[in-house]
C-alpha cells in the first residue's frame, strides 16, 4: 500500500488517476478535491513500525475510551467500541493503531465476513454532486465492480484517508466515517464500489428522519439555556412515568396510556420552546415509527420482543452511561435523575435500531460482498460510536443472553488511548 506522508505522493495519486484508462473522463472537481487536500497531515509511520503492527495482534488503540468484547454469543462475536466524540487524549505512541486505520486493515485481512456498524445517520442520501467517488467514476456501471477499479479505490482513496492524523478530525468517529464512505451504500453511486470483499458496512443512527432530528437532540441547547429549572421541573413526573415515556418514544410500547404520558412529558419539557410541542414530536415519531416497523417486521420471529424491550429498558434506565460531572452545588439529586433520563431519550432510538439490525437475517439472494454470501447473520460484529451507546449495548447483551464479556474496559477519566493486557485477535 502507498504511504502518503507528504504532498508529493498526493501529486502522484492525482497523476495516476488522470492517466488511468478507466478514469479518462474524470471531472475537474475531483482533481480540485485531491489538490485541496494534498497538504493535509498524515500519519508519519516509520517503515519498521508498519512492519511490526498487525491488526490481528492489537495491543494499543487510539480513539475509543470503551472496549467491550463478547467472544461467543450463540456462536457470534461482538466488539463494542465507544468514544467521547473528542480528540483530546489520543495515544502518543507510533505503535498504537488509530481506530480508522485498525478497522480498515482488519477488514482487508478478515478471514470471515465482518459487519461494522457505525453511528452514522441512516436517512441522508449523499448526492452524487457532493460525492467525490461519483465524480471519479462517473457512476459508470461497466467499471464499478472490476478488480482494477476496486484496487484503485482501496489504494488511492481509502488507504490515504486511513493514514490521516486522528487529531485532524473533530472526532475519531468522523475519521471512521471518512475512511469507509465508499462502503456506505446510502451514497448515490456507491453500490458495488466498496473494494473490501468481506465487509458489510452499516449506518445505524436512526435519530434523523426526513428533515427532522430527534427533538431531545435538536432542542437540547434551548432546554439547557433555561438552566437547571426546566429539567428539575419535570423530574417528579419522570420518576413516576419513565417506563411509559421511554416505551412510547422507543417505539416498543405504543399503547394509548404510554402515548398520553409521553405527550404530557413533551409538553412540560418543550413548552415555550416549540410552538406546538405535541404536534412536533408526533410528526417526528410518525416517521421514526415507519423506520422501526420495517426493521421489526424482519426480526419479529427471531427475538422475544417483550424480553428485548425489558432488557433495553433496564440497560438504558438503570445504568449510568454518562460522563457528566454532577459535583457542582447547583446539581441536586432530582436534577441528576431527570437529566439522565433526558440523555437516555437522546440516545435510545439509535439503540433500538442498532440492536434490531444486529438480530436480523440477511437475504443471501440479494447482491452483497462476495465474502459475506454465506453469512445470514452478523457473525463477526464491531460497533463504533458514542460511549453511552456502547455501555448500553454491553448491559443489554449481558442481560438478554445471560453472558459476561471477555474484555470490558471503560476509561471514565476520558482517556482515549486503549492498552490491552495481551495481544487481541478479533477473529481468533
Secondary structure, DSSP 8 states (H G I E B T S, - for coil): -----SHHHHHHHHHHHHH-GGGTT--HHHHHHHHHTTTS-B----HHHHHH--TTSEEEEES-SEEEEEEEETTEEEEEEEE-S--SS----TTSEEHHHHHHHHHHH-SS-EEEEEEEESS----GGG-HHHHHHTT-HHHHT-HHHHHHHIIIIIHHHHTB-GGGSSSHHHHHHHHTGGG-TTSTT-TTT---TTEEEEEEE--EETTEE-HHHHTHHHHHHTTTHHHHHTHHHHHHHHHHHHHHHHTS---HHHHHHHHHHHHHHHBTTBTTHHHHHHHHHHHHHHHHHHHHHHHTTTS-HHHHHHHHHHHHHSS--------STT--HHHHHHHHHHHHHHHHHHHHHHHHHHH----TTS---GGGTT-SS-SEEEEEEEHHHHHHHHHHHHHHHT---SEEEE-TT---EEEEEEEE-TT-
